[in-house]
């Protein structure tokens, strides 16, 4: 049998071309929806600040997150001294003894060598924060954060209160959500998410790349979580705020590494309303590209594993996004040498593609300028899409939770 190499090439070229067009078009549709959300959605606030909320800091409390965790504890206590702070950790956590000392009202000082010393501080008899320890024998079928949150819900949550869950690198930058809660509670809403804001990390590249989360929040998440009032594309675990009775009703009693997405599927099934808060939450980007790929792989594969639990309309919306993520490598610059062989699509399709392509450059140029990085990083923008795309193909065990270094 004679194999025509030329025919194989042109067949492959056509398949790749239309796959890339589909990926680009999908992203452009996201951009358009996001711009609609950006224009037409604005969070509402009440006149009074709520006093029915507690903060819950969920942490693996390992050496890998020590510096970030202490920073979060300090910033949370200083910004919200009148709001109870619960620190949720597993029994036997590496930092548990040190955290017990801190919880008794001592002030921690981080020296240049990253070692801690303690000095007395004048405080009330109340603890600076409450440590909630998850027993080792509790629900071994559950995974990491979801397991800890389910324990907290079963043992500590009160139906009439609101609970704001934060990760061990989250710094809440303002108190707008506290003024939003009375308004949205009165209107029958049950949960909200913030706008994520990346602060400078160890790696310039991951800091720039992680800014895409901010743009997703002020556009496409604003459209779905805000404008449609439903978490059709899931929820962030960062500063997820939920009413106590809803937490009690739904819980986190199902094993998942994308536990907050799984929680969102239950909100959709119950037709419960959510909103996107105007509050911004600062987070640390991964320390290097390898950790960024592990983080993205957990999101992608966790959601792929849980999409079967989505109601039909949510499954259609998320399937649309996931296929775009999965095939994103085809639309990335890694296939740029083939572009010279592609014939241009219909002008309308070309314009639609251009919207997404133009927007992604705007995102990264803005993040480069905003983080005060040298402008030559603009030349690396084609690599960013490649790194994001290959993350899906990174190995990740969906039955385990991999801790990413946040120090």
N, C-alpha and C positions, 0 to 999 in steps of 0.2 A: 504494500500500500504506500503510495507516495503522499507525503505530508507537505502541503503547501504552507511554508513558513509565513509567507506574506499574507495569506488568507487568515491564518491564525492570529497574526498581529492585528489586522484590521477588525476582525471579529472582537478580539479582546479590547481594542481601542473603543469600539462602539459601545460595548457593555459598560466599560469604565466611564465613558463620557456621560451616558444617561444616568448612571448611578451618582456621579458627581453633580450633575444638574439637579437631581432630586435632593441631595444633601444641601446644596446651596439654596434651593428654593424653600426647603423646610426651614432653614435658619432665617431666611428673609421673611417668611410668614410669622415666625416668632418675633422678629423685629417690629413688624407692622402691628401685631397685637400688643406688643410691649409699649409702643409709642401711643397707642390708643389708651392703654392703662395709665401711662404717664400723664397724659393730657386731662383725662376725665375723672381720675380718682384722687381724692384728698381725704385723709383721715379726719374724723370729727373728735372734738374734745368736750368734756363736761366742765362745769365751773369749779367743782370740788375735786380734790385729790383723794383717791381711795385709801382706806386704811384696812382693807380686807385682802391683802396680798402678802404672800411669803415668797422668799427667794430660795431656790434649791440648787446648790452647786453640785453637780454630779462629776465625780472624778475617779479615775483608776488609782490616783494617789501613789504613783510610782516615781522613781528617781527621774525618769524621762520627762516628766511634766512638772517637776518641782518648782522651777523658777516661775513658769507661767501660772501655776496654781497659786503661789504666794502673792504674785502680782494681782491676780483676780480677787483673792480674799481681801487684800488691802484696799483695792479700789472700790469694791462693793461695800465694805464696811464704812469707808469714808464718804461715799456718795449717798448711801442709803442707811444712815445710822439708826433710823427709827423703824426699819423693816426687818423682821426676823430673817436670819440667814441660816439655812440648814446645809450642812456639808454631808453629802451622801457618798460613803466609801464602803468597800468590801472589808470584811473581817480579814486581818492579816496583811493589809496593804502596807507597802514599804514605808510610807510616811505617816502612818497612823499615830505612832507615839509622839512624833514631833508636832502633829496637828493637835493632839490633845493638849499639849503645852500651850500652843497658840490660843486655843479656844478658851483658856482660863483667864485671858485678858492680859497677855504679855505682848509687847511690841516687837516685831521682828525687823532686823536690820540686815540687808544684804551687802556684804563686804565685797571688794573687788575679786576676792578669791571664791565668791559664791558660797561662802560658809555663813552660817547664822549665829548670831549672838543674841542674847535676850536681856532686856532691862525692864525693871518694874514700871508700870504705868498706872496712873490714878484712874480707876474705872469704877463703875457701880458693881454691885455683887452679881449682877446678871452676867452670863457668859457672853463673850464677844460674838460667838456663833455656836450653833448646836451641831454636834457630830451625830449622824445617824449611821450606825454600822450594820451592814447587810450580812447576816450569818452565812457561814460557809455552806451549811446544809440547806439553805433556802433555794428552792426551785432550780436544781442543777440543769434542767432542760432549757432554761432561758440563757440569753447571751448578754454579757457585759452590761452596757448602759440600760438596756431595756429591763434586764433582771433587777438592777438596783432601783429603777424607777417604779417597777411593779411592787417591790417590797415597801417602798415609801408610800405608795398609794394605798396599799392594804392596811398599813399600820399608822400613818400619820395624817393623811389627807382628811380635811373636813369639808362637807358638801357646800357650805355657804361661802367658802373662801376661794381666792384665786391663787394659782401657783405658777411662778415663773422659773423655768428650768434653764440653767446656764451651764456651759462647758467650762473646763478648767483653763481656758485661754480667753474667755469672754470678758470684756470690759464694757459695761453698759454706760453709754456716754451722756445720757440725759434722762429726765424723769417724765417725758411726755406720755408714756404709756400709762402712768399712774392717773393722769387726768382723762385719758381715753376710756379707761375701764368703766367708770360709772355710766358714761354715755352708752357704750356698747352693751353693757349688762342690761341696762334699761330697755334696749332695743332687741334683746334676745340673742345676742352673739355669744359664743362660748369659747373662742380661742383666737389668738393672734400671733403673728410673727413680726420681727423687726426688719430693719434694713441693715445688712451686714457691711461692715467697713473694715478693710484690711489695713493693719498698721505695718510698719517696717519690720521685716524679719531678717534672719541671717543671710538669706539668699536674695539678691536683687531680682533674679529671674522669677522666682516663685512669688515674690511680692508683687511684681508687675502682673503676672499671670492670674493671681488670686483676685485682682480687682474686677475680673469679669463677674464675680459673684455680686459685687455692688451694682453693676449695671443690670444684671439679671433681676435683682430685687426691685430696682426703680423702674423696670419696664415690664417684662413678662410675668414676674411674680405679682407685681402691682395689678396687672390685668386680671389674673386668675384669683389670687388670694384676696385682693382688694375689690376690684370692680365687679367680679362675678359672685363674690362673697362665699366662694367654695374653694377648698384646697385641691383643685383638679390636678395639679402637678406636684402635690405633696407639700410638706412643711419642713422648715429647718428645725434642727434640734437646738440650735443656738437661740436662747431667749424665747423658747416656746412657752406661751402663757395660756393656761387652760383653767376653766372653772372647775372647782372641786367635785361637784356632782357628776360632771361629764367624765372626769378622770376615774371616779369610782365606777361608773357605768361601763366604760370601755377598757381601761387599764392597759398594761403592756404585757399581757400574759401569753404572748405568742413569740416563739423564737425567731429572731430576725436581726440582721446586722444593719438594716435600714429601718429601725424601729419607729422613727417618726413618720416615715412614709406610710408604714403599715397603720399607724394611728390615724393618719389622714384618710385612709380608705374607709375607716369606720365612721368618721365624721361625714363623709360623702354619703354612705349608705343610710345614715340617720337624717340626712338633709339638714345638717346643722350649719349655722352661719359663722364665718370667720372674718377677720379683717387684717389688713396689713398696717401695723403701727408706724408712726412717724419716728419712733425712737431708733437710734442707730447703736449698733453693737460692734465694738472693735474686736477683731480676732487676729491671731497670729497665723501667718502663712506657713506651710511646711518648710523645714529647714533646707531641703534640697529637692532636686527634680525627682529623685528616686522616691522620697516620701510623698511628694505631690502625686506621683503616679499610683502609689499605694492607696492614698486617700480617695482619688477619683475612681480607682478600681473597686473600692468598697461601695461607693455610691452606685456605680453602674451595675455591678453584679448583685448588690443587695436589692435594688429596685427591680432588676430583671427577674430575680427569684420571687419577688412579692407581687409582681404585676398580675399574676393569676388570681389574686384576692381582690382585685379592683372591680367595682361595678362596671358594667359595659361601657358607659360613656367615658369614664375615667380611664379604662383600659385602652380605649381608642386614642384618647389624647396622649397618654403616656407612651403607648406603643409607637405613635408617630414621632415623639421626641427620642425614644430609645433607639429606634431604627436609625435616626439621624446621627445619634451619638456613636452607635455601633459601626456605621459605615462612614463615619467622619474622616477616617484615614484616606478614603477615596477622594474626598473633596479637598484634602489638604495639599500643601505645596510639594509633598513628596512625589506627587504625580505630575508636577509642573512640566517636565519634559514632553509629556504626551499632549499638552494643551495646543501645541503648534499644529497638531494633526486634526484638531477638532473643528468642525464647521460650526459657525455661530447658530444658536437656536433662534426661534422666533423673537423679534424685537421686544415683545411684551414679556416673554420669559427672561430675556437678557436683562431687562430693566429690573425685574423682580430679583434676579440673581445679584445684580449690582448693589441693591439695597443692603443685603446681608454682608456682602464683601466690603462695602464702604464702612458699614457700622462697626465691624470687628476691628478695622484699622483705627477708627476713631476711639474705640474703647482703650486699646493698648497705647496709643499715642497720648491720650489723656492721662492714663495711669503712669506713664513714663514722666510726663511733665509734672504731674501732681506729687509724685514721690521724689522729685528733684534729681532724677537720674540723667546721666549724659545722653544727649539726643542720638548718639550712635546706636543705642539699644533699639531704635526703630528698625534697624537693619535685621534684627533678630526676630521681628514679629512673625515671619513665616514659620519659624521654629516653634512658636508657641502653640499654633494650631496642631502641629505634628505631635508635640508632647501630650496635649489634651486628648488627641485621637488614639494614640497608642496605649493610653491608660486602660482602656477597656480590655485590651488584650493582655494586660499584666495578670500574673497568677494571684489569685486571692481565694482563700478557703471561706466560703459563705457560712460555715458553721463556727468560725472563730472570729474574734475581734482583735485586730493587730493594733498595738499602741504605737502612735507616731511620736517621735521626739519633739517636744515643744519648748525645750530649754533654750 
